[in-house]
Each structure stands twice: as structure tokens, then as C-alpha cells.
Amino acid sequence: MAIKEDVLGYLQVLNSPEVLAHLTAEEHRICRANLLGCFSRLMEVLEKDVMNTDHRVMYMRIQHREYLNAYRMLPVGHPELVAATEETASMLFEYLRGSYLSPDEALTKILENQKCER
């Protein structure tokens, strides 16, 4: 797992009310304490293990969100940036809680469910 504290810090950066509402008081404290530098540390950990499908997907999704934010400089309420932010926040929250399914795992689960229905 990526560094929990940095995931929480980056969730604070993303500032998704939907996701932040599900965090405990202790997790909110950790979010605030790890705000500074969380992006760099998180991306470094994910990049080191980029052969891991989960980490690769997270790395690419975070990178895409930051591209929209920093390079294209979309305004805060822009639909594309809002969607990317919400998707990224939800993915990281699921990962944090241990319920994240990478695209490969999600496809495998769908195929297994289809087999069971037949």
C-alpha cells in the first residue's frame, strides 16, 4: 500500500466533500498534518512500483488530474476537472479502505459473475 498518510494528505488537497465526509476525525487530523509534500511523496512511491497494476492506474489517474489542474489550468468548477478530482478522490478512498478494484480486477469480477449466472 502507498503511504497511508500521504494518501490522506492528498485527499485533503483534492478536497472532495463526498470523500472527506467518510473520513474519521483521526484521519482528518492526519490529512492536515501531511498536507505539505504529500503529492511528491505519493507519486514517488507509486512510480517506484509502477509494475503493480493498482499503483500504475492510480499514478496515471493522479497524473491526469494534475495535468488538468496545473498544465491546462482549468478553473476550479470546470466539469472536466471536477470529474477527474472526484474520480481520483473516490479511487484513493477505496484504496485506503481496501475496497479498490483495479480495472483488471473489475473485469475479472464481471466475467466471474457472468459465469455464475449461466
N, C-alpha and C positions, 0 to 999 in steps of 0.2 A: 504494500500500500504506500502511496505517496505520503509525504509528511503531513500528518493529520492537522497540525497547527497551521501549516501553510495553506491547506485546502480551506480551512475555516477562515483564515485571513483573506483569501481570495474571494470567498463567498461574501465577505463584508464589502470588498471592493465592488463586486457585481451588484450588490445592494438590491437583490430581488426580494421584495416584500413577501412573496409567496413562500420562498425557501427560508428566509430568515425567521418567519413566524413559527417554523417547525424546530428551530434550534432551542436547546435548553439555555438557562441563564448562564451556566458554566461555559457552554460553547460560545455564547455571545461575548463573554469575558475573554476567552481565548481568541476569538475573532479580532477584537480590538487590540489585544496585546501583540498580535502577529501581523498586523496590517502592513507595517513597513518592511519591504523586501520580500513579501510572500510570493509575488508573481515570479520574480527571478529564481528563487529557491525551488518553487514548484515546477517551473519549466525545466530547470536543470535536472531535477530528479526524474521527471517524465522522459526527458531526452536521453538520459543515461540508459533507460530501459525501454527504448522505443521499439524493440523487437517484441515486447509484450503487447498484444493487440489492444488491451484495455488502455494502457498508457499511450499508445500511438494514437488511438481515437481521441482520448482526452487532450493530448498535446495538439492535435490538429484542430479540434473544436475551439480550444482556448486561443490558439494562434489565429484562427479565422475571426473570432470575436474581437481580438485586439487589433487585427487588421482593419476591421470596420470602424473601430473606435479611434485608433491612433493615426492610421495612414489615410483612410478615407475621410476621417474627421466628421462622421455623421453626427447630427445633433442628437442630444440625449433622448428625445422622444421619437426618433426615426424608427418606423416599423421594422426595418431590417436589423437595426442594432438592438432594438427591444427583443425581437425574436431570438437573435443569437445570444443575447445575455440570458434570457430565460432558459433556453435550451442548455447552455453551459452551466448555469446555476443548478438546474434540475439534475443534470448528469453528475456533477460533483457531489451534490447532496446524496443521490442514490449510491454513489461510490463510497461516500463516507459512511453510510448506513449499511453497506454490504449488500445492497439490492440492485446494483448496477449490472446490466447485461450489455456486453459489447455487441456490435452488430452481428458478429459471428455466432455468439451465444444465443441472441434473439432469434436468428434464422434457424438454428438447430432446434430451439424450443418449439418454434412454429411447426417445423417439419415433424417433430416428435408428436405434437398434439394432433396433427393431421393423420398420422399413422394410427394413433389410438382411436380416432373417430371412425376409422374404416372397419 
